[in-house]
Amino acid sequence: MDNHPIISLDNLKVHFPQNQGFSKKMLKAVDGVTLDIFAGETVGLVGESGCGKSTLGKAIVGLLDRTDGKILFYGKDLKKLKRAEKKNYRKNVQMIFQDPAASLNPRLKVWQIVMEPLLKNAKMTTREKKELVKQMVLTVGLSEDALYRYPHEFSGGQQQRIGIARSLVLHPDFIVCDEAVSALDVSVQAQILNLLRQLKEDYKLTYLFISHNLSVVKHMC
């Protein structure tokens, strides 16, 4: 496995049909991207708004279907993975979303949100799951009492910390950071960026860091 990149994209294409009267045009959101990301790297994906950065990230984690090309995980094509291998992929490839408020279920408390990935992907006792959730919430800089509160009770920066805890709870190898700080106040952005850098070191993570902000990319990559 070590000989292969964690993630390889080979001529990846994601197109969306656009019906305009009798003509059926295709919106080519991602059109032929080839990229290798090796363990321990933070690869910056830079581009202006609307150029397909987030679409590419969502295709990697499986939230969008690809039109053509290949996505490989440690050298294996995702379309050819067996059931157990697909489960391993879902466990090891996670995403931090651009809008923290929109990515958190407003009806769930923080401990429920962070525990969700564990319900189908971890063979642990309930007690072990609760302890891990608590550990993750503390790791991202929130207090223990945050576990029993709802997302709307937190600031944008705190909401993003909840999202980061959720992405980390399965101890993934690879995380797509999709404009992870663009929705936050400038004063909070540096705190989240430094947290991501520290977590990368502590958990041996690999990032695809999507952003339109060159100074942020320079700080992270």
TAKAPE-V439384 format. One record per residue. N is the residue number from 1. RES is the residue in one letter. PHI is phi as a letter, one per 20 degrees, with the letter a starting at -180 (* if undefined). BURIAL is b if it has 24 or more other C-alpha atoms within 12 Angstrom, else e. D_LAST is the distance of its C-alpha to the last C-alpha in Angstrom with 2 decimals. Layout:
{{N;RES;PHI;BURIAL;D_LAST} {N;RES;PHI;BURIAL;D_LAST}}
This chain:
{{1;M;*;e;23.64} {2;D;f;e;21.37} {3;N;f;e;22.12} {4;H;d;e;20.59} {5;P;f;b;17.12} {6;I;f;b;16.87} {7;I;c;b;16.79} {8;S;c;b;18.22} {9;L;d;b;19.22} {10;D;c;b;22.23} {11;N;l;e;23.47} {12;L;f;b;22.76} {13;K;c;b;24.94} {14;V;c;b;25.61} {15;H;d;b;28.60} {16;F;c;e;30.69} {17;P;f;e;34.42} {18;Q;c;e;35.70} {19;N;e;e;39.46} {20;Q;c;e;40.99} {21;G;m;e;44.74} {22;F;e;e;45.83} {23;S;e;e;42.61} {24;K;d;e;39.81} {25;K;e;e;36.62} {26;M;d;e;33.23} {27;L;e;e;30.09} {28;K;e;e;27.43} {29;A;f;b;24.37} {30;V;c;b;22.42} {31;D;c;b;24.18} {32;G;n;e;23.27} {33;V;e;b;19.57} {34;T;c;e;18.87} {35;L;b;b;15.62} {36;D;d;b;14.94} {37;I;c;b;12.41} {38;F;e;b;13.17} {39;A;g;b;13.48} {40;G;n;b;10.86} {41;E;e;b;7.89} {42;T;d;b;5.17} {43;V;e;b;6.18} {44;G;e;b;6.17} {45;L;d;b;9.92} {46;V;d;b;11.29} {47;G;r;e;15.00} {48;E;f;e;17.90} {49;S;g;e;19.76} {50;G;n;e;21.94} {51;C;e;e;20.33} {52;G;o;b;19.96} {53;K;f;b;16.38} {54;S;f;b;17.82} {55;T;f;b;20.62} {56;L;f;b;18.43} {57;G;f;b;16.76} {58;K;f;b;20.30} {59;A;f;b;21.67} {60;I;f;b;19.37} {61;V;e;b;20.55} {62;G;n;b;24.07} {63;L;e;e;24.78} {64;L;c;e;25.68} {65;D;e;b;27.63} {66;R;e;b;26.56} {67;T;e;b;29.13} {68;D;a;e;28.50} {69;G;n;b;26.23} {70;K;c;b;24.85} {71;I;d;b;22.26} {72;L;d;b;22.26} {73;F;d;b;21.41} {74;Y;l;b;21.52} {75;G;n;b;23.53} {76;K;d;e;25.95} {77;D;f;e;26.59} {78;L;g;b;26.44} {79;K;f;e;29.83} {80;K;d;e;31.41} {81;L;f;e;30.28} {82;K;f;e;33.21} {83;R;g;e;33.66} {84;A;f;e;32.41} {85;E;f;e;29.35} {86;K;f;e;28.58} {87;K;f;e;28.92} {88;N;f;b;26.50} {89;Y;f;b;23.98} {90;R;f;b;24.45} {91;K;f;b;24.01} {92;N;e;b;20.79} {93;V;c;b;18.93} {94;Q;c;b;18.53} {95;M;b;b;17.29} {96;I;d;b;16.56} {97;F;e;b;18.35} {98;Q;f;b;18.11} {99;D;d;b;21.53} {100;P;f;b;22.07} {101;A;f;b;25.80} {102;A;f;e;26.44} {103;S;e;b;24.71} {104;L;d;b;26.96} {105;N;f;e;30.63} {106;P;f;e;32.66} {107;R;e;e;35.60} {108;L;d;e;33.92} {109;K;f;b;33.34} {110;V;g;b;29.99} {111;W;f;b;31.18} {112;Q;f;b;32.25} {113;I;f;b;28.98} {114;V;f;b;26.93} {115;M;f;b;29.66} {116;E;g;b;29.85} {117;P;f;b;27.48} {118;L;f;b;29.57} {119;L;f;e;32.85} {120;K;d;e;32.56} {121;N;d;e;29.94} {122;A;c;e;30.96} {123;K;e;e;34.28} {124;M;c;e;34.76} {125;T;f;e;37.58} {126;T;g;e;37.44} {127;R;f;e;37.38} {128;E;f;e;34.39} {129;K;f;b;32.50} {130;K;f;b;33.36} {131;E;f;e;32.29} {132;L;f;b;28.88} {133;V;f;b;28.43} {134;K;g;b;29.45} {135;Q;f;b;27.03} {136;M;f;b;24.05} {137;V;f;b;25.19} {138;L;f;b;25.52} {139;T;f;b;22.14} {140;V;e;b;20.37} {141;G;n;b;22.54} {142;L;d;b;25.57} {143;S;e;e;29.15} {144;E;f;e;31.49} {145;D;f;e;33.66} {146;A;f;b;30.84} {147;L;g;b;31.70} {148;Y;d;e;34.95} {149;R;d;e;33.90} {150;Y;e;b;33.01} {151;P;g;b;29.78} {152;H;f;b;31.61} {153;E;e;e;32.30} {154;F;d;b;28.69} {155;S;f;e;26.54} {156;G;g;b;23.60} {157;G;f;b;21.12} {158;Q;f;b;23.36} {159;Q;f;b;23.68} {160;Q;f;b;19.96} {161;R;f;b;20.18} {162;I;f;b;23.00} {163;G;f;b;21.00} {164;I;f;b;18.27} {165;A;f;b;21.22} {166;R;f;b;22.70} {167;S;f;b;19.68} {168;L;e;b;19.54} {169;V;f;b;23.29} {170;L;e;b;23.61} {171;H;l;b;21.00} {172;P;f;b;19.08} {173;D;e;b;16.95} {174;F;c;b;14.69} {175;I;c;b;13.84} {176;V;e;b;13.33} {177;C;e;b;12.10} {178;D;e;b;14.16} {179;E;l;b;13.79} {180;A;f;b;13.97} {181;V;c;b;14.64} {182;S;f;b;16.28} {183;A;e;b;19.71} {184;L;d;b;19.57} {185;D;f;e;21.02} {186;V;g;e;18.88} {187;S;f;e;20.23} {188;V;e;e;18.98} {189;Q;g;b;15.48} {190;A;f;e;14.24} {191;Q;f;e;16.13} {192;I;f;b;14.60} {193;L;f;b;10.94} {194;N;f;e;12.09} {195;L;f;b;14.05} {196;L;f;b;11.35} {197;R;f;b;9.52} {198;Q;f;e;13.09} {199;L;f;b;14.10} {200;K;g;b;11.45} {201;E;f;e;12.98} {202;D;f;e;16.47} {203;Y;d;b;16.71} {204;K;l;e;14.74} {205;L;e;b;12.85} {206;T;c;b;10.80} {207;Y;d;b;9.05} {208;L;d;b;9.40} {209;F;d;b;7.94} {210;I;e;b;10.65} {211;S;a;b;11.18} {212;H;d;b;13.38} {213;N;d;e;12.09} {214;L;f;e;10.18} {215;S;f;e;10.07} {216;V;f;b;8.58} {217;V;f;b;5.69} {218;K;f;e;5.54} {219;H;f;e;6.07} {220;M;e;b;3.80} {221;C;d;b;0.00}}
